[in-house]
Amino acid sequence: MPHTHRPESSTLRSLPSYARWAQGHSVIQHQERTNERVLSLAARLVEEGRVPDAAFVFDVLAAADRLTSAAMWLVAHMTYAQRVRLDGQPLQAEDFKPSPQGHTGGSLNMVPAYVGYLAANVLTGHTRSWVMGQGHCVAAIEAVNVLIGNVSPGQKGRYTATDEGLTQLVQDFYSYAITPEGLPGVPLGSHVNVHTAGGVLEGGYLGFAEVQYVHMPLPGESLAVFLSDGAFEEQRGGDWAPRWWRPSDSGYVMPFMILNGRRIEQRTNIVQEGGAGWLMDHLRLNGFDPFEIDGHDPAAYAWALLQMEDVLAGYGKLEEEGRLSYPLRLPHAIATCVKGYGFPGAGTNHSHNLPLEQNPAFDEAARDEFNRGAARLYVDLPSLDAARGMFKLHRTQNRPLERDHPLTRRQVEQPVFPTPPQYDAQQPISPMRAMDDAFVELVEANPGLRVRVGNPDELQSNRMGRTLALLKHRVDKPEPGGHEAVDGAVITALNEEAVVGAALGNKGGLNIAVSYEAFAVKMLGALRQDILFARHQREAGTPPGWLGVPVVLTSHTWENGKNEQSHQDPTLCEALLGEMSDTARVMFPVDANTAVAALREVYSSHGVIGAVVAPKQEMPQVFDTQHATQAMEIGFAALQPLADDTRIQLLAVGAYQLQEALRAAQVLGNHGCRAQVVAILEPGRLRIPRDRIEAGFVTPDDVVTEAFPTGLARVIISHSRPEPMLGALRRIDGGPGKTVALGYINRGGTFDAEGMLFANQCTWAHIVQKAAALLGEDAAVYLPENVVKALAGRGKLNDIYQ
């Protein structure tokens, strides 16, 4: 639209459409501050030619008031009612749920926020993305979506803006329905899930939206971010968003803190410290430019979203002109509100879940209180239909529905893979150095993919020097001569949750996270949230399209003996082995070529998290490039053929474990006992599948049966604790009489690698001892006397490693 003159405020105030909006609707009233801001917004939108006229602005915002009120009415029904009446008649005892559930207060507060986001989209004819950290407030999103027809494919036809459709919605909410296959029986959950139209993050683990959002939108995209003051106490990394946002490679991010002041049982720490004023000071100290809005008013949210977007667009112009300097002040809205505003119980601890003192299904006073509260929010059908119509202009405006916003449509093509490097088979190579080479070459071969490297401050120590030299730490003011740059792609902080958020948030690009194995355990909540959401998308038939994310676990349990036992912890790989193996992949490369093959496996996949447990010390080359690739495709590889006289298999999970197994096999062979060594590179491939999706991922039965014949004795030597690995490898476990497992047994300290192996009874000698026991033989047949004494605790480490 062409630019026109800017209308005067007095002219706008005289419009009937302004008067209709300004009087508010029911519990939705407008502060004078909001009035002034909206008048200024309307004048600006008219002047810039972005709207037909000012009346359109006020009509949209008046419709937003009515949609907000109706959706709050529906949220209350979702918690308490099992019937909805669009005629607004009071509900009777039998219309209420015997056991109500719902995060009602937060959901009531989220309604004006989400409607304000929708209104901003209508006003500008542009569909932005959204993400909500407080996923338990999903009732707000679902209520609004159903009223305007913005439902997901799984909900279409089931939830409609009719008595029948809305009754089905409230009955499904916390219905605990389950299918015969053990899956959710309704397309609705207690938190954001794959059926929530436009949902991309469950938000069940509070605090992770805060560390991901700044990395989510690609250039040209906009993202409305809804955050909770309770989650503010979870992850400090959200405070660092201004450090990472750059106009050159980031879309617009508009964060809203919904400051309702209460958690589950008490006031939030923000309120205890001083409320909005204290939060303003905190945000300013951390690089934000905060401002306050009325958290009860959808118009305030719409104004704030467009205001923040314009500020960020201004930064982009300054950058184009070469006049941008850092640090930037990232705008941040604080939406102050009363928890559960608009319904009885507001502002109390009860408002978090069930705001009424008693259950309306059984208590007459509570029933009357519900009906009075609902009547105050009720919007008659003609008014509601007119309001809904204002939010259904997508065809006219030629834009997608909000359920199809950009973050929901991530489909990243498989990257271009350079030819793998050829390493000298005779020269020991650090697997981490090999991955460093491979990652740098992958980045250079795919310049169209935005890169994020999550780094808790040890990239060079972890042998990723080329990556750091190429991509550099992202900082506001680079230190001369250091590996730092304003546009660096390495997101570095001594906070594992924050840096893995960079890799998980950048779903339109190429990502990697590298951490000491022991400290990466702190990433588990964030990883599991993404793993679960991606897995649920697969189950729903809408698999995710983002490239797999390798989480490289280095300086691991067996080679970090120089530190104390806190640095020796295989918990993360064990935990991820418990997730579905098609989505949470756990890999144990044993040399440089299998490390490179592991990276390629992850990046060849979509919607997976790949934990890669890799040594950084030099290791002998075991596989050439071709055999490494083949081994990674099935999850294992034998290092010797299975002969007729093979008596035992030694199954090694991990690089140090493989070296011990090879030496043990040689000792056994020197005494006439043929042993076959098998490197288990991805144990999840060998597990018993738990459902049809995992069954399509694991290595086929015929391949497994041929490689691991029934009745053959086996010793498993695991990087992890032995018990979790035994569970994962149950398909090839012949029982206690045929299979034993060695691994980390919670012993450690300031040791070297050999000391760690000895302390945890995983040396080659321990392997021989266990093999002999399985075969019903005396270990003394294979081991010299001094070694036998050392195994019995009457010798020393040098007796084994002489």
Disulfide bonds with the S-S distance in Angstrom:
none
